[in-house]
Amino acid sequence: LHHTLSFNVFVFCQIFNEFNSRRVGNENDVFSGLFNNMMFVSIVALTIIVQVLFIEFGGSYTQTVPLPTNLWLFTILSSSFSIPFGFIYRLIPVGGSDDKKEKRD
């Protein structure tokens, strides 16, 4: 059970990180314009569907066991923390090309 849970949390962390990856620099709203990119929405939806099928029906083929509802909720909740972590990460100032120009002068 713990291997299945670890695998599920890992995959859902990647899914939530896809939302973080949509924004760079100082853009903080990772959900703005979400439905303007149906390719992105389709890929995320397909990934979630395949993951649920792997966990619930994969059995010996995927070496997983079905998870009870409370562990699915734990998976979603714990992996969704990557959204606020991404927000905090984008607040950290990083030197850009302007810093290099100032050092040369």
Secondary structure, DSSP 8 states (H G I E B T S, - for coil): -HHHHHHHHHHHHHHHHHHHTT--TT---TTTTGGG-HHHHHHHHHHHHHHHHHHHH-HHHHT-----HHHHHHHHHHHHTHHHHHHHHHHS----HHHHHHHH-
